[in-house]
Amino acid sequence: MTGHFSTRRELLQRTAVGFGSLALAGMCAGETPAVGAEDPLAPRQPLFPARARRVIFLFMSGGPSQVDTFDPKPLLTRDDGKPLPFAKPRVQFNSTGNLLKSPWEFKQYGESGLWVSDLFPHLAKRVDDLCLVHSIHGTNPAHGGAVMKIHTGTDNFVRPSIGSWVTYGLGTENANLPGFVTICPTLAFGGINNWSSAFLPAVYQGTALGNASIPSDKARVRYISNSRLPRDIQRMQLERLARQNREHQQGAAEAALEARINSFELAFRMQSAIPQIEDLSGESQATQALYGLNDPVTANFGRMCLMARRFAESGVRFIQVTHNDHLVQWDQHSDLKNGHEKNAREVDLPIAGLLYDLKQRGLLEDTLIWWGGEFGRTPTAETANGRDHNQEGFTMWLAGGGVKGGFRYGSTDDYGYYAAENKVHIHDLHATMLHLLGLDHERLTYRHAGRDFRLTDVEGHVVHDLFA
């Protein structure tokens, strides 16, 4: 054979005409990686019996107000317009004035009698499935740092996202799908770093469907098909690449290149699997109505929730759904009433539908639902009718996946400013979620730059009281 024989890197560069052109193994070798190495996404056993097998994170970008949603404060109503009777945090995002009562009424629902405001009439009917954690607190009053903290466990470094850690620990249950999918994520406040694998191998990176500026019915995985080369040509190219990979492995291994090849192989397999999940036409009219797809107000978020269910039942480990219209959706520094009502109308029915659908399919039992924003809001007023950022104490809720339903844990002070009883830091929440998945947050580590890293860094305690 005469002429130039392509090196492995050159072949990668010349054949990189979209995701599909660079993958081989799964389709042409029974889902076995082309290089003959262990599949990094192969399902792995948890360290101890898991209560959950997957996570759906419903991210309310911007920070919903705890005192207007799930944490009623009678004294806040009584003392409306008066000064806060104790000191505000030393570090605040903006200055605020006097106390501002909630514009909404709270009622008790279900057998548990948990309190829910009028913002969520549909979700209130599912309250016996919810585990409300009223004492969440973080460290950063700014969107950028707080969003990164929720997603990666740090607010000032680029670290792997929680979805990447989960996939690294457990793999995926479907070889044709990624372990981590994020639907219409925000590109602000850290952007891709919030679903990045950082220094973990690239195959654990989140796969994005669209972004927050794209309607969910237009959201697709980019470059999912290869229009330039037919499948048989791709296969011929990549068979040659596979032979070179095996030869190369006999010498010095290149971990970064290997990780990239694994991601290309996964992308090739995704060409047929992802479009099937994105296509909702086979869902019944009743199911589509359950998620609000027949109403323009709820259709966008409802479609994301329905796709989340389809990814969950197809074996994806971590699915994130972001409520964001390319602005900071729940960030009502002013006009709290109109802003929160608009947001709640968009998500209330779809979330209730998701909980009901998962439960009737038997999926809620081992699917952990996580709802919340990057922080809460102040009980004191910014301008005349808004609330500022508040990382000192706010509410998140969990459902399914081994947590107690119809249960409340922790509390804020009498006005809803500071976490007061049974405080749960973001690191504690992450440690607890990993434990539900059968992962020890202190043992789930990755060696990088001379030290072992983990999602919770050197902190975090599992909150066993939340477990059913």
N, C-alpha and C positions, 0 to 999 in steps of 0.2 A: 504494500500500500504506500503510495507516494503522497506528497503534499503534507500540509500541516495537520498534526493530530491534536484535536481540541483538548485543552486542559479542562478539568472539572469546572473551574470558575468561568472560563470562557464559554463553555457550553451553557452554563446557567445564564450568563449575560445575553447570549444570542437567542436563546429560546424563551426568554421571559416576555411573552407577548400576552400577558394576562395570567390570572391565577391558574386557569385550567391547563395551560401549555407546559407547566412545570411540575406536574404531579404524575406519578406513575403507579405506585405499588398497589394501592387498594383495589383498583378496578382490574388490573391485569395479573394480580398474584394473590387473589383471595383475601384482600384487605391486609396483607402482610407488608410492612414497610419495605421499600425498595432496597435499602441499604443492608437489610438482613439483621438490623439491630432491634432491640425491644421497642415496641411502640410506646412512646412517652404518654400517649393518651389512653392506653389500655386501662380498663377499670381495675382499681386497686381496693383491697380490703381495708376498711377503717381500722384504727388502732384498737377500738373497743366497740361493742354493739352500738350501732347508730340508731337514733330516733328519726332522723331525716335523711333522705337520699339526695335532695336537691333544694335549691333556694330560689324564690322569686322575690326580687327587691323592687318595691314600688316606691320610687324616689320622687318625692314632692319637692322639686327644686325651688329654692328661695326661702323656705322655712315657714311652715304653717304655725299658727298661733295655738299654743297648748291651752290657753285660758278661753279660747273660742271654739274648741273642737271637742276635747275629751277630758279636760281638767277644770271643772267648774269651781269658782271661788266666790262664795256668798259675801265675804268681806270686801271683795273688789267691787261688787255691785253696791253694797252699802256705802262704801267710801268713795264712790265715783267723784272725781274732781278734786279730791284731797291729795296732799303730798304723800308720797310713800313713807311710812313711819320708820324706816330703817335705811341704812346707807345703800346707795347703788354701787355696782362694781367699780373698782378703781379704773379698769379699762373698759370703755364703751365704744361702740361704733359711731353713734351720734348721741347728742344730748336729748333727753326726754324731759317731759314736764310731770304733771300730776297723774294720778291713777285714772284709768279709762275702763269702764265696765264693758262687758261683752254685749254686743248688740243682739245676741241670740239667746234663746231660752234653752236650758238643759232639762232633759227628762231621763228617767231610768227605764231601761229596756231589758227584755228577756228574763229568764229565770234568775240570772245573776244580778240583775238590777244595776248594771253598770250605767254610768252617766254618759250621754252623747248629746251634743248640741243639735239644734234644728238644721245645721248645715248638712247633716248626713242622715236623712230619713231612711234611705235604703240600707246603708251600712249598719244602722241601728238595729235592723232586723236580724243581723248576723252577729250581734254583740256577744252571744254565748260562745262564739268561736275565737274571740279576741283575747289576747293577753296584753293588757295595757301596762306599759312601764312608764310611770309618771316622773321618774327621777333621773332621766338621762342628763348628762352634762358633758361639755367639751372644753376646749381651750382657746378657741379662736372666734372672735366676733365678726370676722370678714368672710364673705362668701368663698373666696378662693381657698383660704386655709381650711375653713370648715368643711367644704366639699371634699377636699383632698383627705382630710382626717377621716371622714365617714367612709370614703372609698378605699383608702390605702393605709390607714392607721397613723399617718403622719401629715402634718400641715406645712412642712417646710423642706421636704426632700422628695425626690422621685423614687417611689418604692412600688412594688407589685400591688395591684388592686386585690381586694378580697376575693373577687371572682377568679383571678389567676391563682391565688393561693389555694382555693378550694379545688380547682381543676388539677393543680400540681399535686395535691394530696390524694385525690380520689380518681383522677382520670375522667373519662366520659363513658356513658353506657351505650353510646351509639358511635361506631367507628366512622360513620359517614357524616357526623356532625361535630362541630367544635364543642368543647366542654363549657364554654362561657360565651353567652350572647347578650348584647346590649341593644335595646330597641329605641331608636330615636334619641340618642344621648345628647346632652348639651355639649357644645364645643367651647363654652366659656369656663372660666374658673378651673383651670387645669386641663380642660379638654380631654384629649386622648390619654393623658396620664391617669385619668380616673378609671380607665379600663385597660391600662397597659400592663404587660408582664414585667416591665422594667428589666432587671437583671436575671429574672427567671427565663428559661428557654422560650423562644418566640411562639412555640406552639400553644402556650398557655395564655396568649394574648386574647382579650375579648374580641369577638367578631361583631362589628357594628352593622345594624340595618338602618340606613339613613342617618339622620341627625335631627335635632330639635327644630330646625328651620324647614324640614320637609314633612308634608302630611304623611301619616302612617300608611295610607293606601299607595303611596309612591315610594315608600322606604324599601330598599332592596340591598342585598350584599353587593358591593361594587365588584365589577369584573368577574361575575360568577360564571360567565360563559365565554368561550373563545370562538369568535366568529372567523378567525383567520385560518385555523387549521382544523381539519376533520379529526375525529377521535382516533382513527387508525394511525394517522401521522404522529399525533401526540404520543401514542403508545410506542411507536418505533423510536422516536427521539428519546423517550424516557427509559426504554429498555437499555439503550446505549448508556444513558446516564447512570442507570442502576449498576451496570457492569463496572463503570468507572468508580462508582461509590464503593463497591466491594473491594476493588483493588486498592483504593485510597485507604480504606479502613485497616488494611494490613500494615500501613505505616502509621505515622502520627495522626491522631484524631484531631479534628477541628470542630469543637463543640458548637461554636456559633453558626458555622456553615451547616452542620448537621441539623441544628434546630430549624434553620431556615428551610432546608429540604423537607423536613417533617411537616412544616406548615404548608409547603406547596403540595405535598402529597394529600394532606387533609383537604386542601382547597379543591383538588381534582375530584375527590369523592363527593364534596359538597355540591358539585354542579348539578347533580340529579336530586339530592335530598333537600336542599334549602328551598328551591322553588315549590316543592310539594307542600311544605309547611307554610310558606307565604300565601299560597292559594287557599282562600277561605270559602270558595264557591261550594265545596262539598258539605259545609256546615248547614244544618237545618235552619229554617226561618226562626224557629223557636229559640235556638241557641244564639243566633245573631241578635235577636231582640233582647235576650237575657243580658248581653253585653252592651246593648244600646246602639247597635250598628244602624238601626232604623231611625235614629234621631241625630241631626247634624250637630247638636250640642255635645253628645256623648260618643259619637261615632269614632272620632280620631283616637281617643284614649281607649275606647272599648275594643278597637281593632288590635291595639297593642296588647291589651290584656288577653284577648283570645289567642293571639300568636304566642304569648307566653305560656298559656296552657298547652298549646300544641307542641312547643319546644320541650316543655316539662314531660309530657307523656311520651316524647320521642327519645328521651334519655339525656338531655342537656342538663348539666349539673347546676349551673348558675345562670339565671335569666334576669336581666335588669330592664325595667320599664320606667322611663323618665317622663314625668309630667312637666312639660316646659314648651312654651311657644316661641322659643329662641330669645325671649326675655327672661327675667328672673321671676318665674310664675307666681309664687306665693309671697313675694317680697313687698308687702303693703305698708310702706312708710307713710302713706296717706290713703284715704278712701278705702279703709279696711273693709267696710261692709260690702261695697260693690265688688271689690277684688276677691275677697274670700268666697263670696257667694258664687261668682262666676267660676272660680276654680273648683269649688265643691260640686257644682252641678255637672262639671265635665267628668269628674272621677267617681262620684258616689255610686251611681248605678253600675258602672263597669267593675268596680272593685267588689261590690256585693255579688255581682254575677259571677266573677271569678271564684270567689269563696264557695258559692253554692255549686258551681259546676265541678270544681275540684272535689268537693265533698261527695257529690252524688256519683262521681266516677271512681271513688275510692282513692283519690290521689292526695287529698288534703292530709291524710294520716302521716304520709312520709314526705310531704312537701312543706317546707318552712316558708311562710309568707312574712316579709319584713316591710313595714310601712314607716315612712318618716322623711323629714328633710334634714338639712345640714345643721340646723339649730331651730330654736323656737322664737317667740316674740316677747317683748317687754309688756308687763301689765300697765306700764306708764305710757302716756301718749307722746308720740312724735307728731309734730304739727297739731292739728286739732282732732284728727280722726284716723291716725295711723299708729303703728307700733314699730319699734326699732328691733334690730337683731338681739337675740338673747341666747347665749350659749351656756348660761349658768344653770338652767333647769328647764326641761321640756319633755314632751311625751313622744314616744314611739310605740308601735304595737307589733306584736308577732301573732301568728296564727298557724295552726297545724303543726306538723313536724315535731311532735313530742312536747309542746308547751301546754300549759293549763289554759283551757278555754273559759271565758266568763270570769277572768281573774284580773285583779289590779295589783300592781306592785310598786312600792315606793311612793313618795309624795314630794311636792314642792311646798314652800311656805304658804301662809294663809292668803297671800296675794298672787302666788304663782311665779315669783321671780327666781328663787334659788332652789335647786334640789336640796331637800332637807332630810328625808327619811329613806334609808336603804338606797343610798346614792349609787348610780350605775354610770360609770365612765364609758366613753366610746370603746376603750380597750376592753372593758368588762363585757360589753355587748358583743364585740367580735369574738372574745374567748368563749362566750356562752354559745354563740352560733356554731363555731367550729366544734365544740363539744357535742352539740346535737347531731352533727354530721359524723361523729365518731372520731374526731381529730383532736389531739392534745395541742393547744396553742403554744405550749412551751417546747414541744418536740417537733412541730411542723416548721422546720428551719431549712435555710439554703445558704451554702457557703459562698460568700462573695467578698472580694477585696480584703481578704484576710480575716473575716469574722463571720459568724453565723447570724443571719437575719431571720426575723419572723414578723408576722402581721402585727402582733401586739408589742413588738420591741422588747422591753424588759419589764413590762407591766401587764395588767389584766388579771381578773379573777372570774371564774365561772360562777354565774348566779344560779345555783341549783334550785332555788325556791321557785323558779319559773317552770320547772319540768313537771309534766303530768305524772 
